[in-house]
Amino acid sequence: MDDLKFGTRDKRGNWAPSKPLAIAPFWEGRWAEMGRWIIAYLWPHNAIFMGLTLAYMYFVLPDVQTMKTFAWGWVLTIHAVNAGGVFLLYGAVEFFYYVKRKQGTRFKYNAKFPAENPSDVFWFKSQNIDNFLRTFCISIPLWTAVECFTLWCFANGIGNWVDPWAHPYWIAALILLAPALHEVHFFCIHWLIHQQPLYRWIHSIHHNSINPSPWSSMSMHPIEAFAFFAEMMWHILIPSAPIAAMFQLTSTAYGAIVGHIGFDKLEVTEGQAMDSHAYTHYLHHKYFEVNYGGDGLIPLDRWFGTWHDGTKAADEQMKDRFRRKKERLAAKAPAE
Protein backbone atom coordinates (compact mmCIF):
# COMPACT_ATOMS: atom_id res chain seq x y z
CA MET A 1 0.00 0.00 0.00
CA ASP A 2 1.05 3.58 -0.61
CA ASP A 3 1.13 5.16 2.84
CA LEU A 4 1.52 8.65 1.35
CA LYS A 5 -2.13 8.45 0.30
CA PHE A 6 -3.00 8.48 3.98
CA GLY A 7 -0.30 10.70 5.48
CA THR A 8 3.02 12.47 5.08
CA ARG A 9 6.64 11.61 5.73
CA ASP A 10 9.21 14.12 6.95
CA LYS A 11 12.85 14.36 5.90
CA ARG A 12 13.83 11.85 8.61
CA GLY A 13 11.41 9.29 7.20
CA ASN A 14 8.92 9.58 10.08
CA TRP A 15 5.30 9.13 8.97
CA ALA A 16 2.22 10.91 10.31
CA PRO A 17 -1.45 10.53 9.32
CA SER A 18 -3.10 13.37 7.42
CA LYS A 19 -6.35 13.13 9.37
CA PRO A 20 -6.26 14.71 12.86
CA LEU A 21 -7.25 12.67 15.87
CA ALA A 22 -10.78 13.28 17.11
CA ILE A 23 -12.64 12.59 20.33
CA ALA A 24 -15.82 10.49 20.31
CA PRO A 25 -18.32 12.23 18.00
CA PHE A 26 -21.20 12.44 20.49
CA TRP A 27 -19.23 14.95 22.58
CA GLU A 28 -19.25 17.41 19.69
CA GLY A 29 -22.61 16.59 18.13
CA ARG A 30 -21.10 14.95 15.04
CA TRP A 31 -24.08 12.63 14.77
CA ALA A 32 -23.46 11.75 11.13
CA GLU A 33 -20.27 9.96 12.22
CA MET A 34 -21.92 7.85 14.90
CA GLY A 35 -22.61 4.79 12.75
CA ARG A 36 -19.01 4.46 11.62
CA TRP A 37 -17.75 5.21 15.14
CA ILE A 38 -19.94 2.49 16.71
CA ILE A 39 -18.64 -0.08 14.23
CA ALA A 40 -15.03 0.93 14.99
CA TYR A 41 -15.81 0.80 18.72
CA LEU A 42 -17.00 -2.78 18.51
CA TRP A 43 -14.76 -4.11 15.73
CA PRO A 44 -12.12 -5.38 15.66
CA HIS A 45 -10.49 -4.63 19.01
CA ASN A 46 -13.34 -5.02 21.50
CA ALA A 47 -14.74 -8.01 19.61
CA ILE A 48 -11.34 -9.71 19.86
CA PHE A 49 -11.10 -8.90 23.57
CA MET A 50 -14.56 -10.36 24.17
CA GLY A 51 -13.56 -13.49 22.29
CA LEU A 52 -10.51 -13.80 24.54
CA THR A 53 -12.67 -13.19 27.61
CA LEU A 54 -15.05 -15.98 26.68
CA ALA A 55 -12.11 -18.30 26.03
CA TYR A 56 -10.82 -17.57 29.55
CA MET A 57 -14.26 -18.05 31.09
CA TYR A 58 -14.95 -21.40 29.43
CA PHE A 59 -11.52 -22.98 29.05
CA VAL A 60 -9.16 -21.46 31.64
CA LEU A 61 -10.88 -20.38 34.85
CA PRO A 62 -11.55 -23.16 37.39
CA ASP A 63 -14.89 -23.63 39.11
CA VAL A 64 -15.99 -21.34 41.92
CA GLN A 65 -15.28 -23.90 44.64
CA THR A 66 -11.66 -24.20 43.50
CA MET A 67 -11.17 -20.42 43.46
CA LYS A 68 -12.29 -20.11 47.08
CA THR A 69 -8.79 -21.14 48.15
CA PHE A 70 -5.51 -19.95 46.70
CA ALA A 71 -3.57 -22.90 45.31
CA TRP A 72 -0.58 -23.07 43.01
CA GLY A 73 -2.41 -25.26 40.51
CA TRP A 74 -5.08 -22.89 39.27
CA VAL A 75 -3.01 -19.74 39.83
CA LEU A 76 -0.09 -21.04 37.77
CA THR A 77 -2.44 -22.28 35.07
CA ILE A 78 -3.89 -18.77 34.66
CA HIS A 79 -0.39 -17.31 34.74
CA ALA A 80 0.80 -19.69 32.03
CA VAL A 81 -2.15 -18.77 29.81
CA ASN A 82 -1.54 -15.05 30.37
CA ALA A 83 2.13 -15.40 29.49
CA GLY A 84 1.38 -17.62 26.51
CA GLY A 85 -1.28 -15.27 25.20
CA VAL A 86 1.03 -12.27 25.36
CA PHE A 87 3.87 -14.23 23.81
CA LEU A 88 1.68 -15.24 20.88
CA LEU A 89 -0.12 -11.93 20.29
CA TYR A 90 2.63 -9.45 21.06
CA GLY A 91 5.26 -11.79 19.70
CA ALA A 92 3.48 -12.23 16.37
CA VAL A 93 3.29 -8.48 15.78
CA GLU A 94 6.88 -8.03 16.91
CA PHE A 95 8.08 -10.86 14.69
CA PHE A 96 6.30 -9.93 11.47
CA TYR A 97 6.57 -6.14 11.67
CA TYR A 98 9.78 -5.58 13.67
CA VAL A 99 11.95 -8.63 13.03
CA LYS A 100 10.89 -9.67 9.53
CA ARG A 101 9.75 -6.10 8.75
CA LYS A 102 7.15 -7.35 6.30
CA GLN A 103 5.92 -3.85 5.49
CA GLY A 104 9.18 -1.99 6.01
CA THR A 105 8.51 1.50 7.35
CA ARG A 106 5.19 1.99 5.60
CA PHE A 107 2.78 3.63 8.08
CA LYS A 108 5.53 3.59 10.76
CA TYR A 109 5.51 6.73 12.88
CA ASN A 110 9.20 6.55 13.73
CA ALA A 111 11.24 5.34 10.76
CA LYS A 112 13.85 3.72 13.00
CA PHE A 113 13.48 0.33 14.67
CA PRO A 114 14.39 -0.12 18.37
CA ALA A 115 17.02 -2.76 17.51
CA GLU A 116 18.94 -0.08 15.61
CA ASN A 117 19.45 2.08 18.72
CA PRO A 118 21.28 0.37 21.62
CA SER A 119 21.26 2.44 24.81
CA ASP A 120 22.60 2.25 28.35
CA VAL A 121 19.14 2.99 29.78
CA PHE A 122 18.07 -0.55 28.88
CA TRP A 123 19.12 -3.87 30.33
CA PHE A 124 21.85 -5.33 28.11
CA LYS A 125 21.67 -2.02 26.14
CA SER A 126 18.76 -3.47 24.19
CA GLN A 127 15.24 -2.06 24.24
CA ASN A 128 13.82 -5.35 22.95
CA ILE A 129 15.50 -7.52 25.60
CA ASP A 130 14.75 -5.03 28.37
CA ASN A 131 11.08 -4.71 27.43
CA PHE A 132 10.66 -8.47 27.01
CA LEU A 133 12.17 -9.26 30.42
CA ARG A 134 10.19 -6.58 32.24
CA THR A 135 7.01 -7.85 30.60
CA PHE A 136 7.46 -11.47 31.60
CA CYS A 137 9.28 -11.05 34.92
CA ILE A 138 7.30 -8.13 36.35
CA SER A 139 4.09 -7.16 34.59
CA ILE A 140 2.54 -10.52 33.74
CA PRO A 141 3.03 -11.92 37.28
CA LEU A 142 1.34 -8.79 38.69
CA TRP A 143 -1.46 -9.10 36.12
CA THR A 144 -1.99 -12.69 37.31
CA ALA A 145 -1.93 -11.62 40.97
CA VAL A 146 -4.63 -8.97 40.46
CA GLU A 147 -6.70 -11.40 38.38
CA CYS A 148 -6.55 -14.26 40.87
CA PHE A 149 -7.24 -11.97 43.84
CA THR A 150 -10.35 -10.57 42.15
CA LEU A 151 -11.57 -14.06 41.26
CA TRP A 152 -10.91 -15.19 44.84
CA CYS A 153 -13.03 -12.27 46.07
CA PHE A 154 -15.84 -13.36 43.75
CA ALA A 155 -15.65 -16.97 44.87
CA ASN A 156 -15.83 -15.92 48.52
CA GLY A 157 -18.62 -13.38 48.05
CA ILE A 158 -16.40 -10.38 48.79
CA GLY A 159 -17.75 -7.44 46.81
CA ASN A 160 -20.97 -6.43 45.07
CA TRP A 161 -21.27 -9.39 42.72
CA VAL A 162 -24.60 -9.95 40.97
CA ASP A 163 -26.07 -12.78 38.93
CA PRO A 164 -25.63 -11.81 35.25
CA TRP A 165 -28.69 -13.86 34.29
CA ALA A 166 -30.80 -11.86 36.75
CA HIS A 167 -29.37 -8.52 35.60
CA PRO A 168 -28.47 -9.05 31.93
CA TYR A 169 -28.99 -5.44 30.80
CA TRP A 170 -26.81 -4.01 33.55
CA ILE A 171 -23.99 -6.47 32.86
CA ALA A 172 -24.24 -5.82 29.12
CA ALA A 173 -24.04 -2.07 29.76
CA LEU A 174 -21.10 -2.60 32.10
CA ILE A 175 -19.25 -4.55 29.42
CA LEU A 176 -19.98 -1.89 26.80
CA LEU A 177 -18.75 0.82 29.19
CA ALA A 178 -15.60 -1.05 30.23
CA PRO A 179 -13.45 1.00 27.79
CA ALA A 180 -14.81 4.20 29.38
CA LEU A 181 -13.85 2.95 32.85
CA HIS A 182 -10.43 2.08 31.44
CA GLU A 183 -9.89 5.59 30.06
CA VAL A 184 -10.79 7.24 33.38
CA HIS A 185 -8.67 4.84 35.45
CA PHE A 186 -5.73 5.02 33.05
CA PHE A 187 -5.81 8.83 32.80
CA CYS A 188 -5.79 9.24 36.58
CA ILE A 189 -2.94 6.86 37.38
CA HIS A 190 -1.01 7.90 34.28
CA TRP A 191 -1.20 11.61 35.05
CA LEU A 192 -0.23 10.93 38.66
CA ILE A 193 2.95 9.01 37.84
CA HIS A 194 3.99 11.78 35.46
CA GLN A 195 4.38 14.08 38.47
CA GLN A 196 7.73 14.29 40.23
CA PRO A 197 9.19 12.45 42.00
CA LEU A 198 6.93 9.58 40.89
CA TYR A 199 7.94 10.02 37.26
CA ARG A 200 11.64 9.72 38.09
CA TRP A 201 11.13 6.78 40.46
CA ILE A 202 8.47 4.86 38.55
CA HIS A 203 7.23 5.90 35.11
CA SER A 204 10.57 6.87 33.55
CA ILE A 205 11.21 3.15 33.01
CA HIS A 206 8.30 2.92 30.59
CA HIS A 207 9.27 6.17 28.86
CA ASN A 208 12.78 4.95 28.14
CA SER A 209 11.07 3.44 25.09
CA ILE A 210 10.59 6.71 23.21
CA ASN A 211 10.17 4.67 20.04
CA PRO A 212 7.83 1.95 21.36
CA SER A 213 7.28 -1.49 19.92
CA PRO A 214 4.91 -4.29 21.06
CA TRP A 215 7.23 -5.47 23.83
CA SER A 216 7.18 -1.91 25.23
CA SER A 217 3.50 -2.27 26.08
CA MET A 218 4.04 -3.88 29.48
CA SER A 219 7.58 -2.68 30.18
CA MET A 220 6.83 -1.07 33.53
CA HIS A 221 7.99 -0.52 37.09
CA PRO A 222 6.19 -2.94 39.46
CA ILE A 223 4.15 -0.15 41.06
CA GLU A 224 2.96 1.08 37.67
CA ALA A 225 2.14 -2.45 36.54
CA PHE A 226 0.07 -3.11 39.65
CA ALA A 227 -1.81 0.19 39.32
CA PHE A 228 -2.42 -0.52 35.63
CA PHE A 229 -3.94 -3.96 36.15
CA ALA A 230 -5.74 -2.95 39.39
CA GLU A 231 -8.41 -1.54 37.09
CA MET A 232 -10.06 -4.96 37.33
CA MET A 233 -10.61 -4.47 41.07
CA TRP A 234 -13.16 -1.71 40.46
CA HIS A 235 -15.48 -4.63 39.76
CA ILE A 236 -15.23 -5.68 43.40
CA LEU A 237 -16.69 -2.31 44.39
CA ILE A 238 -19.39 -1.83 41.76
CA PRO A 239 -22.23 -4.31 41.10
CA SER A 240 -20.59 -6.64 38.60
CA ALA A 241 -20.08 -10.20 37.43
CA PRO A 242 -16.95 -12.21 36.57
CA ILE A 243 -17.50 -11.88 32.81
CA ALA A 244 -17.50 -8.07 33.07
CA ALA A 245 -14.46 -8.06 35.35
CA MET A 246 -12.60 -10.44 33.04
CA PHE A 247 -13.46 -8.34 30.00
CA GLN A 248 -12.14 -5.28 31.82
CA LEU A 249 -8.84 -6.99 32.52
CA THR A 250 -8.52 -8.80 29.19
CA SER A 251 -9.08 -5.61 27.20
CA THR A 252 -6.58 -3.81 29.43
CA ALA A 253 -3.87 -6.47 29.30
CA TYR A 254 -4.09 -7.51 25.68
CA GLY A 255 -5.14 -4.01 24.63
CA ALA A 256 -1.92 -2.50 25.97
CA ILE A 257 -0.30 -3.40 22.66
CA VAL A 258 -2.63 -1.07 20.75
CA GLY A 259 -0.83 2.12 21.77
CA HIS A 260 2.63 0.63 21.26
CA ILE A 261 2.41 -1.01 17.84
CA GLY A 262 4.26 1.92 16.26
CA PHE A 263 2.42 1.56 12.95
CA ASP A 264 -0.77 3.39 12.00
CA LYS A 265 -1.93 0.49 9.85
CA LEU A 266 -0.89 -3.14 9.76
CA GLU A 267 -0.96 -4.52 6.23
CA VAL A 268 -2.75 -7.86 6.26
CA THR A 269 -2.97 -8.55 2.53
CA GLU A 270 -2.07 -6.65 -0.61
CA GLY A 271 -4.20 -3.54 -0.58
CA GLN A 272 -5.84 -4.30 2.78
CA ALA A 273 -4.75 -3.06 6.19
CA MET A 274 -6.11 -2.88 9.74
CA ASP A 275 -6.14 0.44 11.60
CA SER A 276 -4.09 0.21 14.78
CA HIS A 277 -5.47 3.23 16.70
CA ALA A 278 -1.91 3.65 17.99
CA TYR A 279 -1.29 7.30 17.11
CA THR A 280 -2.84 8.84 20.25
CA HIS A 281 -0.50 7.03 22.61
CA TYR A 282 2.45 7.27 20.22
CA LEU A 283 2.21 11.06 20.53
CA HIS A 284 2.37 10.62 24.29
CA HIS A 285 5.63 8.69 23.98
CA LYS A 286 6.94 11.34 21.58
CA TYR A 287 5.98 14.43 23.61
CA PHE A 288 5.57 12.95 27.15
CA GLU A 289 3.05 15.48 28.52
CA VAL A 290 0.10 15.01 26.17
CA ASN A 291 -2.59 12.35 25.72
CA TYR A 292 -2.48 10.82 29.18
CA GLY A 293 -5.75 8.99 28.54
CA GLY A 294 -7.19 7.10 25.61
CA ASP A 295 -8.71 7.90 22.24
CA GLY A 296 -11.27 10.37 23.52
CA LEU A 297 -14.14 8.11 24.51
CA ILE A 298 -14.00 10.07 27.77
CA PRO A 299 -12.05 13.16 26.61
CA LEU A 300 -10.25 13.99 29.84
CA ASP A 301 -7.21 15.24 27.91
CA ARG A 302 -9.41 17.69 26.03
CA TRP A 303 -11.04 18.87 29.25
CA PHE A 304 -7.72 19.29 31.08
CA GLY A 305 -5.85 20.88 28.17
CA THR A 306 -3.44 18.03 27.40
CA TRP A 307 -5.04 16.77 24.18
CA HIS A 308 -2.82 16.54 21.08
CA ASP A 309 -4.52 15.65 17.82
CA GLY A 310 -1.34 15.46 15.73
CA THR A 311 -1.75 18.86 14.04
CA LYS A 312 0.63 21.82 13.97
CA ALA A 313 -1.95 23.84 15.89
CA ALA A 314 -1.78 21.26 18.69
CA ASP A 315 2.03 21.52 18.57
CA GLU A 316 1.80 25.27 19.18
CA GLN A 317 -0.67 24.82 22.03
CA MET A 318 1.64 22.25 23.60
CA LYS A 319 4.69 24.52 23.26
CA ASP A 320 2.76 27.42 24.78
CA ARG A 321 1.78 25.23 27.72
CA PHE A 322 5.41 24.17 28.17
CA ARG A 323 6.56 27.82 28.09
CA ARG A 324 4.04 28.79 30.75
CA LYS A 325 5.09 25.85 32.90
CA LYS A 326 8.75 26.82 32.56
CA GLU A 327 7.93 30.39 33.55
CA ARG A 328 6.04 29.23 36.64
CA LEU A 329 8.96 27.05 37.71
CA ALA A 330 11.43 29.89 37.11
CA ALA A 331 9.31 32.29 39.17
CA LYS A 332 9.00 29.75 41.97
CA ALA A 333 12.72 28.96 42.19
CA PRO A 334 13.97 32.33 43.66
CA ALA A 335 11.22 32.28 46.27
CA GLU A 336 12.37 28.89 47.49
Protein Blocks (a to p, Z undefined) as FASTA:
>chain_A
ZZklmmccdfkopacdfbdcdddfklnopaklmmmmmmmmmpmklmmmmmmmmmmmmmmm
ccfklmmpccfklmmmmmmmmmmmmmmmmmmmmmmmmmnomnojghiablbdfklmgcfk
bghhiaklmmmmmmmmmmmmmmmmmmmmmmmmmmnopajddcfklmmmlmmmmmmmmmmm
mmmmmmmmmmmmmpcfklmmmmmmmmmmmbgcfklmmgccfklmmmmmmmmmmmmmpgcd
fklmmmmmmmmmmmmmmmmnopabdcfbghiacdeklmmmmmmmmnopgokbmnolaamk
lmnopacehiaklmmmmmmmmmmmmmmmmmmmmmZZ
